[in-house]
Amino acid sequence: MGKHKDAEYKEYIAKLHIEEGRKATDLAYEAGVSATTIRQWARDYREKQDRLANPTGEPRVTFSEMEKKLRETENRLKERDDEVEILKKAMHVFMKSRT
């Protein structure tokens, strides 16, 4: 049976893997556990950090998703601006024809 590691130790190893970019295989060798275990600790750590950073439980949005949403919004705004300009010109033409 494997040795039990406390939560603080698991978090420390997970930080080394995630934040410092250490390889799971290297950390596994040093910690005396499998690389799969290191990856699980890292996954658990990320989930914990997400819960702490986002207590509402709403799904987190990545930067690229936000960029995509911003581009879509800007495109819709440009389309609306174009529509407004067309309507202004049409209104001007109709007003001229009434006089």
Buried (B, 14 or more C-beta within 10 A) or exposed (E): EEEEBEEEEBBBBBBBBBEEEBEBEEBBEEBEBBBEBBBBBBEBBEEEBEEEEEEEEEEEEEEEEEEEEEEEEEEEEEEEEEEEEEEEEEEEEEEEEEE
